[in-house]
Amino acid sequence: MPYVFADPEEEKAYLKQVKAELDACQTKEEVAELWKRHYLKVGHKKLGRLLVGRTVDSAMGKRGKRGEE
């Protein structure tokens, strides 16, 4: 599956923005709305990693470590 983001740094910046929005959510309805806005672009797995408190680099998986896949 091709990546939505050509540059890993672009994806990292986007995920940082999503993480900040997620941290600001106070209700499950807010989290559900955020999820609907972002899951098609970054995927359920990465959003789930952010939701449980992992770092952006950790949420990116292999791509965050090597920046090439």
C-alpha positions in Angstrom: 0.0 0.0 0.0 1.5 3.4 -1.0 2.0 6.0 1.7 -0.2 9.1 1.7 2.8 11.2 2.7 5.8 11.1 0.4 8.1 12.5 3.1 8.3 10.9 6.6 8.9 14.4 8.1 5.6 15.6 6.6 3.8 12.7 8.1 5.5 13.3 11.5 4.4 16.9 11.5 0.8 15.8 10.7 0.8 13.2 13.4 2.1 15.8 15.9 -0.9 18.0 15.0 -3.2 15.0 15.4 -1.6 14.1 18.8 -2.2 17.6 20.1 -5.8 17.5 19.0 -6.2 14.1 20.6 -4.7 15.2 23.8 -7.2 18.1 23.9 -10.2 15.8 23.5 -12.3 15.5 26.7 -15.2 13.3 25.6 -15.5 10.1 23.6 -17.6 12.0 21.1 -14.7 14.4 20.5 -12.3 11.4 20.0 -14.8 9.8 17.6 -15.0 13.0 15.5 -11.2 13.3 15.4 -11.0 9.7 14.4 -13.4 10.2 11.5 -11.4 13.2 10.3 -8.0 11.5 10.3 -8.2 7.7 10.0 -8.3 7.7 6.2 -5.1 9.7 6.0 -3.1 8.0 8.8 -4.9 4.8 9.5 -6.5 3.1 12.5 -3.2 1.6 13.8 -1.4 4.9 14.1 -4.3 6.6 15.6 -4.7 3.8 18.1 -1.1 4.1 19.0 -1.5 7.8 19.7 -4.7 7.2 21.6 -3.0 4.9 24.1 -0.2 7.4 24.7 2.7 6.3 22.4 5.0 8.9 21.0 4.7 10.1 17.4 7.9 8.3 16.4 6.6 5.1 18.0 3.2 5.5 16.2 5.0 5.8 12.9 6.6 2.4 13.3 9.3 1.4 10.9 8.9 4.5 8.9 9.6 6.7 11.9 12.8 4.8 12.7 14.4 4.6 9.3 12.4 7.2 7.3 12.6 5.2 4.1 9.8 2.7 3.9 
